[in-house]
Amino acid sequence: MQTYIEDIAKHEGQPVRIKGWLHTRRSSGKIHFLIVRDGTGFIQAVMSKAAVGDDTFVTADHLGQESAIIVDGNVRADARAPGGYELDVTGLEVVSAAVDYPVTPKEHGVDYLLDRRHLWIRAPRQQAVLRIRHEVIDAVRDFFNSRGFVLADTPIFTPAACEGTTTLFPVSYFEDNTAYLTQSGQLYNEANAMALGRVYCFGPTFRAEKSKTRRHLTEFWMVEPEMAYADLDDVMSLAEGLVVAVVSRVLERRRRELDVLERDTSPLERVQAPFPRISYDEAIARLQGADQAVTWGGDFGGTDETVLSSMFDRPVMVHRYPSAVKAFYMKPDPGRPELSLSVDVLAPEGYGEIIGGGQRLDDYDLLLARIKEHDLPQAAFEWYLDLRRFGSVPHGGFGMGIERVVAWICGLEHIRETIPYPRMIYRIYP
């Protein structure tokens, strides 16, 4: 019966069967040390010629990295071993031999590894990142499900853009019509919220920005909650609660993976509510005081976000950006109409914006005027305007990019390692 490596502690002193792959091998005389992985973890399997016989021992001596194998053995506790256990091998079956595996335990260039991403993800570091990604996604779903939010997914094909078509991928859509790959589910999610109260959508989104920064992908995953009868303060409280819940969940359940990544967890331990909340005005003053060349009215660049977030020991919320740098659907501040009721959450340690959102425009006339100001096709937004014609209420929400959160939690230099198969401006293979 198959045993998974992640459960090996339950079988101390017992015979087990591991079905997996040979990660690495070294030999010392009449003993082979096989590092075996099975997708759930890694374990050292110690094979002696006396225990398995000459034929099996010779077979193991010629096995290449990533050969598929089935290993029988007895579980033995060993404090020196990673995970605290080793396997004394009693039998070996080769399912599929691998020869000249291209991703060896040595330094490779980034392009070389990305061209072989389908193999690179087998490496311990990449597995750790992807397991943390899974935990982040699981934590997000649990957070919203436990608070009465309803998952209501939104279309990937859309007839119009949330923020103009300049950063959208057009798609041929029957009879010479053009659709676009979604850059956000938000507009549809607003309709969902008017039906269901508190909702979220969770799926892939696409941005055709020709950006080559370490924070950008052209295809990424985003969770977007939306709440009826909500204001900016409600949105900020929800965002704060989500970030705290996700980070604490990873710290609780993925210590082993964080150790593999050699992640200093002390900054993550400080991610506790309340987060600092500063206005855009205050953020500008702080940046200018730090000799950043920023002027009031512009959006923040990556360097600005890095400098600003470095002033705090946990995520910081910047609210009330100028309306001119935010999307057409953002509600203006009644006290200062030149400002929007918006908020960005900036992660510490230089990781920048991980959440963007705010309160939505609920006034029909002003929304229509904004659509016209932005040169958007009114006909494509008639359904969206219906939400203001029929029972409009204050409402708001945000979007959180999963890959940016994973990059921050894992302490990664580049976002490309946070998704199994990254799509970037010059990469669509494999």
PyMOL commands that set and color helices and strands:
alter all, ss='L'
color gray80, all
select helices_A, chain A and resi 5-11+49-52+54-61+82-84+110-115+117-120+124-145+186-196+232-253+255-260+266-269+280-289+302-309+323-325+364-373+378-389+402-410+415-418
alter helices_A, ss='H'
color red, helices_A
select strands_A, chain A and resi 15-28+31-37+42-48+68-77+85-96+150-151+157-158+170-172+178-181+198-206+219-228+277-279+316-319+332-333+336-340+342-347+352-359+395-401
alter strands_A, ss='S'
color yellow, strands_A
deselect
rebuild
show_as cartoon
